[in-house]
Structures are given as C-alpha cells and as structure tokens.
Amino acid sequence: MANDAFKWNERLEIELPVLELEWEAYRLEERAAILEYWEAIRGRIPDRIMKLERVINKKQALLFEEDDFERSCQLNSEIAELASRINDLHIWYRINQEIETRRHSG
C-alpha cells in the first residue's frame, strides 16, 4: 500500500508522495507504512544532492573557462536548473520533520 502513495519524479530522480486523502484520513497502519517508505526515500536525498552539487561544480569550472557567450548562457541555465533541483530536494527532505512534529504533538 505504501508504495502506491508515491510516484517517480523524473526531475528530482526520487519517488514523491501523492496522497489521495488527507493525512488524517489514512488508518494508523497505513500512515506508518507510508512514513517508513518515505523515510527510505528521504535517506537517499543527501546523496542525490551531493551528486547534483558535483555536476554543478564541473559546470562552474567549464563556465569559468568558457569564452563563448552563448555557451556561457547555456551553462548558467543548466547550473540554475540543477540548483533549483537541489532546493526542491532540500524542501522534500524537511517535510518528514514537519510530519514527525505534527505526529508527536497531535
């Protein structure tokens, strides 16, 4: 059941939750299974971020040496897209903390 609540996101290269119901509408067992599945995915996010950072570093090195304006613009655009992915991954990584806080306080 838990993996049915997730869908592959090509841009971020991880599965993301796609819950059809409000969180509280799921049975306790379903919520626990979803959280367990998400925690496994979430645990891979830092590695995904580091991989993207390495790609950014390589592109920045190319940009530093690039003399062609159009190619520089292309590299800048690629770097910005990768940075946006990293930002989105950071947001998804923090989501579990919000769920855990609500789960323990509610």
C-alpha positions as CSV (number, residue, x, y, z in Angstrom):
1,M,0.0,0.0,0.0
2,A,2.7,2.5,1.0
3,N,4.5,2.4,-2.4
4,D,1.1,3.2,-4.1
5,A,1.2,6.5,-2.3
6,F,4.4,7.5,-4.2
7,K,5.2,8.4,-7.8
8,W,8.5,8.7,-9.6
9,N,9.6,12.3,-10.2
10,E,11.9,12.4,-13.2
11,R,13.3,15.8,-12.4
12,L,14.3,15.0,-8.9
13,E,15.0,11.3,-9.6
14,I,13.2,10.2,-6.5
15,E,9.7,9.0,-5.6
16,L,7.4,11.7,-4.2
17,P,4.3,11.2,-2.1
18,V,1.0,11.6,-4.0
19,L,-1.6,11.1,-1.3
20,E,-5.2,10.8,-2.4
21,L,-6.6,11.5,1.0
22,E,-5.9,14.0,3.8
23,W,-3.2,12.6,6.1
24,E,-5.6,12.1,9.0
25,A,-7.9,10.0,6.8
26,Y,-5.4,7.2,6.5
27,R,-5.5,4.4,9.1
28,L,-2.7,4.4,11.6
29,E,-1.1,1.4,10.0
30,E,-1.2,3.0,6.5
31,R,0.4,6.2,7.9
32,A,3.1,4.1,9.5
33,A,3.8,2.3,6.2
34,I,3.8,5.5,4.2
35,L,6.2,7.1,6.7
36,E,8.5,4.1,6.7
37,Y,8.6,4.1,2.9
38,W,9.2,7.8,2.8
39,E,12.0,7.5,5.3
40,A,13.8,5.1,3.0
41,I,13.4,7.5,0.1
42,R,14.3,10.5,2.3
43,G,17.5,8.8,3.4
44,R,18.8,8.9,-0.2
45,I,18.1,12.6,-0.7
46,P,21.5,13.8,0.7
47,D,23.3,11.5,-1.7
48,R,21.2,12.8,-4.6
49,I,22.0,16.4,-3.5
50,M,25.8,15.7,-3.4
51,K,25.6,14.2,-6.9
52,L,23.9,17.3,-8.2
53,E,26.5,19.5,-6.4
54,R,29.3,17.6,-8.1
55,V,27.7,18.3,-11.5
56,I,27.3,22.0,-10.7
57,N,30.9,22.2,-9.7
58,K,32.0,20.7,-13.0
59,K,29.8,23.0,-15.0
60,Q,31.1,26.0,-13.0
61,A,34.6,25.0,-13.9
62,L,33.6,24.9,-17.5
63,L,31.9,28.2,-17.2
64,F,35.0,29.8,-15.7
65,E,37.0,28.8,-18.8
66,E,34.2,29.5,-21.4
67,D,34.8,32.4,-23.8
68,D,31.7,31.8,-26.0
69,F,28.8,34.0,-24.7
70,E,26.0,31.6,-25.9
71,R,27.7,28.6,-24.3
72,S,28.2,30.6,-21.1
73,C,24.5,31.4,-21.0
74,Q,23.7,27.7,-21.6
75,L,26.0,26.6,-18.7
76,N,24.4,29.3,-16.5
77,S,21.0,28.0,-17.3
78,E,22.0,24.4,-16.6
79,I,23.6,25.4,-13.3
80,A,20.4,27.3,-12.3
81,E,18.2,24.2,-13.1
82,L,20.5,21.9,-11.0
83,A,20.4,24.4,-8.1
84,S,16.6,24.5,-8.3
85,R,16.5,20.7,-8.1
86,I,18.8,20.9,-5.0
87,N,16.5,23.4,-3.4
88,D,13.4,21.2,-4.1
89,L,15.2,18.2,-2.6
90,H,16.0,20.2,0.5
91,I,12.3,21.1,0.8
92,W,11.3,17.4,0.4
93,Y,13.9,16.4,2.9
94,R,12.5,18.7,5.6
95,I,8.9,17.6,5.0
96,N,9.5,14.5,7.2
97,Q,10.5,16.7,10.1
98,E,7.2,18.5,9.8
99,I,5.2,15.3,9.7
100,E,7.1,13.9,12.7
101,T,6.4,17.1,14.7
102,R,2.7,17.0,13.9
103,R,2.6,13.3,14.7
104,H,4.1,13.7,18.1
105,S,2.2,16.9,19.0
106,G,-1.2,15.9,17.7
